[in-house]
Amino acid sequence: MDIAIKVLESSKLYQKVHDQWQNNPIFKNNIDRVLGSNSKMLMVIYALGSIESSYRSRFQLALAILLKRDFSDWIGNIEAYDPIISDTDAKVIQDTTQHKVMEALGCNVLSVNEECKRQIEKPTLFYMPYGLNEHKGDLLETNWCPSRLNQMILLTVGFKHLMGIWRDLDDNPTETTFFRRRPHHTKEYYLIRERVDYIEAIQKHTVEFAMTKKYQDYENPLNHFSCHFFNLDQQLDMASLMPGTLSLSLSLSLSLMYTHAHILVVLLY
């Protein structure tokens, strides 16, 4: 881990991220808005992978460690969970090692699988390096109201990048994509697409800060990552954002029109 931290710290990528987080006034204004009256926010890491067997996971954890160190004025404790930390006998030694390493680096390893469905009540930075689209959708759905989403920051693969891929997939379902392990236009495909609807629905209310499009120094372990803030009016009808749904006010209006029409028909007869 020490090598990964030193390599990332000296990279152009981290220098760019540090400068963005430290000096970009729009970024800093969004941090202040999310924090509100709180002095710090929790960082929660989902889907990190194995830092023992994957160099990508080590660099992705290194990013969290460096951000915690350099922005300790507003990043508080770190909690982490990944399903690779299981209770099977074959992984006991590996998992114990990973626990010790991560706790030594200041990460509290969670024992309960939250399935990326933590409902937040205070400012929280979610970091999801390997999170699948359905996991991001689950996290958004669990917090699908302005008061919660406005307290959330999501550091993961950029929504703009993801939705570009999904639009291509929707338009060309038979073409090979990096979702090739997912069957197209099957029940599983539509279940995943339903989760992606939450990402698509929230985009208009998302401020996305791209970290990098492509990083050449080592096989892009942080490729296409972005930091996402959500800024929603507290009175926004969240149901109206989802595709194929009517807003609450429109639904009530249509219901009232139907009621009046029904009364008129009864009176005429």
Salt bridges, closest charged atoms under 4 A:
GLU9 OE2 - ARG69 NH2 2.85
ASP70 OD2 - HIS18 NE2 3.97
ASP70 OD1 - ARG69 NE 2.65
GLU79 OE1 - ARG118 NH2 2.70
GLU103 OE2 - HIS99 ND1 3.97
GLU114 OE2 - ARG118 NH2 2.97
GLU115 OE1 - LYS117 NZ 3.97
GLU121 OE2 - ARG148 NH2 3.28
GLU134 OE2 - ARG182 NH2 2.87
ASP138 OD1 - ARG195 NH1 2.93
GLU141 OE1 - ARG195 NH1 2.56
ASP170 OD2 - ARG193 NH2 2.85
GLU188 OE2 - ARG182 NH1 2.88
ASP197 OD1 - ARG193 NH1 2.93
GLU200 OE1 - ARG193 NH2 3.18
GLU208 OE1 - HIS228 NE2 3.57
